[in-house]
Amino acid sequence: MAGCVTVPKELLKDLYAGLAKVEEVLATLEELMDKESLKRIRKAEEEYGKGEYITIQSSGEVKKFAE
């Protein structure tokens, strides 16, 4: 008896997609459990509501504003 298992490619794709979703949920929960993260999120929502943000169209602009 051989020590291997055949798994259909479609099943592997579905399993991988499901795992990615679980990882996203875990990352979100981790972020929400951190008090400092929640402060940053609330501040960002407040700034967004006041229109205190910029829209960047290119990577060159990102470098400009990151300096």
C-alpha positions as CSV (number, residue, x, y, z in Angstrom):
1,M,0.0,0.0,0.0
2,A,1.4,3.4,-1.1
3,G,1.7,6.2,1.4
4,C,0.2,8.9,-0.7
5,V,-3.2,10.5,-1.4
6,T,-4.5,12.1,-4.6
7,V,-6.3,15.4,-4.1
8,P,-8.2,17.0,-6.9
9,K,-6.8,20.4,-8.0
10,E,-10.2,22.1,-7.6
11,L,-10.4,20.9,-4.0
12,L,-6.9,22.3,-3.3
13,K,-7.9,25.7,-4.8
14,D,-11.0,25.7,-2.6
15,L,-9.0,24.8,0.5
16,Y,-6.4,27.5,-0.2
17,A,-9.2,30.1,-0.7
18,G,-10.8,29.1,2.5
19,L,-7.6,29.3,4.4
20,A,-6.9,32.8,3.0
21,K,-10.3,33.9,4.3
22,V,-9.7,32.5,7.8
23,E,-6.3,34.3,7.9
24,E,-8.0,37.6,7.0
25,V,-10.5,37.1,9.8
26,L,-7.8,36.3,12.3
27,A,-5.8,39.3,11.2
28,T,-8.9,41.5,11.6
29,L,-9.6,40.1,15.1
30,E,-6.0,40.6,16.1
31,E,-6.2,44.2,15.0
32,L,-9.4,44.8,16.8
33,M,-8.1,43.3,20.0
34,D,-5.2,45.8,20.1
35,K,-6.1,49.1,21.9
36,E,-3.5,51.1,20.0
37,S,-4.8,49.8,16.7
38,L,-8.3,50.8,17.6
39,K,-7.2,54.3,18.5
40,R,-5.5,54.6,15.0
41,I,-8.7,53.2,13.3
42,R,-10.9,55.7,15.2
43,K,-8.6,58.6,14.4
44,A,-8.5,57.6,10.7
45,E,-12.3,57.4,10.6
46,E,-12.6,60.8,12.2
47,E,-10.1,62.4,9.7
48,Y,-11.9,60.7,6.8
49,G,-15.2,62.1,8.0
50,K,-13.7,65.6,8.1
51,G,-12.2,65.2,4.7
52,E,-8.6,65.3,6.1
53,Y,-7.0,63.0,3.6
54,I,-5.3,63.0,0.2
55,T,-5.8,60.9,-2.8
56,I,-2.6,59.5,-4.4
57,Q,-2.6,58.6,-8.1
58,S,0.9,57.2,-8.6
59,S,3.8,55.6,-6.7
60,G,5.8,58.8,-7.2
61,E,3.2,60.7,-5.1
62,V,3.5,58.0,-2.4
63,K,7.2,58.7,-2.1
64,K,6.6,62.4,-2.0
65,F,4.1,62.2,0.9
66,A,6.1,59.6,2.8
67,E,9.1,61.9,3.2
